Each structure stands twice: as structure tokens, then as C-alpha cells.
């Protein structure tokens, strides 16, 4: 990711600037994901993953189950 930075006499472009890494809300491991319901930082072990691309925290387990049931229902209705 590149960032434009104002400097005396103009500007500079900085590339490769890293964003500050966050820790998982549940176990304090490095977070790789965020809950799709509330943007809570989550690690791979603590997330509840619903294919194809949804992730939920423990507090939003009900939403995760509803999303998984909806996915199954849509998959069952599709012709093979």
C-alpha cells in the first residue's frame, strides 16, 4: 500500500507502509480476520468461518449459524 506524505516543498510517496497489526479479542494471538458483524479482530482458531467468505466472533455465533443455514438452503435448491 502506498501513502502520500506532505514534505517541505512538495510531497513524497511512501510504499510498503505497514498498518498496525491487531490482536485477537479472544486469545491475544495475531489477528488475521475480523468479524463480519462487528469488525472484532480474530485469529484463525477463534473465528467461526462460514463459506465462502464470512467470519464471525463468538458473540455473533447465532448470525454465523443463520448464514450457514442460508448457504445450505441455497446450495440444496441449485440444480446439479
Buried (B, 14 or more C-beta within 10 A) or exposed (E): EEEEEEEEEEEEEEEEEEEEEBEBBBEEBEBBBBBBBEEBBBBEEBBBBBEEEBBBBBEBEEBBEEBBEEBEEEEEEEEE
